[in-house]
């Protein structure tokens, strides 16, 4: 996770091969973000997941050994939305704080 070298950012480094294990990992990785945003709106969870994931993938363009992917952005965003949707039934029954944001 600690970059040891930088490279000139280029879209030539973007990979678009779909790996089922990678997509599942990305879903699970961003579900806690959606859970934390469970008391807000679906649009907010979607936009937070999309923007955070896009920033992470853009940063990977300049690091040697990191491979950015549009598939990762989609998987991460879906994970945030899935986490949000998973908390909705629990929040309907809960009394107290609705969101961390």
C-alpha positions in Angstrom: 0.0 0.0 0.0 3.0 2.3 0.4 4.1 3.5 -3.1 7.8 3.1 -3.7 7.8 4.9 -7.0 5.9 7.3 -9.2 5.2 7.2 -12.9 3.8 9.7 -15.3 0.0 9.4 -15.1 -1.5 8.0 -18.3 -4.8 6.3 -19.2 -2.7 3.6 -20.8 -2.4 2.0 -17.4 -6.1 1.6 -17.0 -7.2 -2.1 -17.0 -10.8 -3.2 -17.9 -10.7 -6.9 -17.3 -13.5 -8.2 -15.0 -12.4 -10.4 -12.2 -15.3 -11.8 -10.1 -13.1 -11.9 -7.0 -12.0 -8.3 -7.4 -15.6 -7.1 -7.9 -16.8 -8.9 -4.7 -13.8 -7.5 -2.8 -14.7 -4.0 -4.0 -18.4 -4.5 -3.0 -17.4 -5.6 0.5 -14.8 -2.8 0.9 -17.3 0.0 0.4 -20.3 -1.5 2.2 -19.2 0.1 5.5 -19.4 3.5 3.9 -22.9 2.9 2.8 -23.8 1.6 6.3 -22.4 4.8 7.8 -24.5 6.9 5.5 -27.6 4.8 6.1 -29.6 7.6 7.7 -29.1 10.0 4.8 -30.3 9.7 1.2 -29.6 7.2 -1.4 -28.2 9.9 -3.7 -25.7 10.9 -1.0 -24.5 7.3 -0.5 -24.1 7.0 -4.3 -22.2 10.2 -4.7 -19.9 9.6 -1.7 -19.1 6.1 -3.0 -18.6 7.4 -6.5 -16.4 10.3 -5.6 -14.2 8.5 -3.0 -13.7 5.6 -5.4 -12.9 7.9 -8.3 -10.4 9.8 -6.3 -8.7 6.5 -5.2 -8.5 5.3 -8.8 -7.2 8.6 -10.2 -4.4 8.5 -7.6 -3.5 5.0 -8.7 -2.6 6.4 -12.2 0.6 7.8 -10.8 1.8 4.9 -8.7 4.0 2.1 -10.0 2.5 -1.3 -9.3 -1.1 0.0 -9.0 -3.7 -0.7 -11.7 -6.7 1.6 -11.9 -9.9 0.3 -13.3 -13.3 1.7 -14.2 -14.7 -1.7 -13.0 -13.3 -0.9 -9.5 -15.2 2.4 -9.5 -18.4 0.7 -10.4 -17.9 -2.1 -7.8 -17.0 0.3 -5.1 -20.0 2.5 -5.8 -22.4 -0.5 -5.9 -20.9 -1.5 -2.5 -21.7 1.8 -0.9 -25.2 1.7 -2.3 -25.7 -1.9 -1.1 -24.5 -1.0 2.4 -27.0 1.9 2.4 -29.8 -0.4 1.3 -28.9 -3.0 3.8 -29.3 -0.6 6.7 -32.7 0.8 5.7 -34.8 -1.9 7.4 -32.8 -1.6 10.6 -33.1 2.2 10.8 -36.9 2.0 10.4 -37.1 0.2 13.8 -34.3 2.1 15.6 -34.6 5.2 17.7 -31.7 7.5 18.0 -29.0 8.8 15.6 -29.7 8.2 12.0 -26.4 8.9 10.4 -22.7 9.6 11.0 -22.8 12.5 8.4 
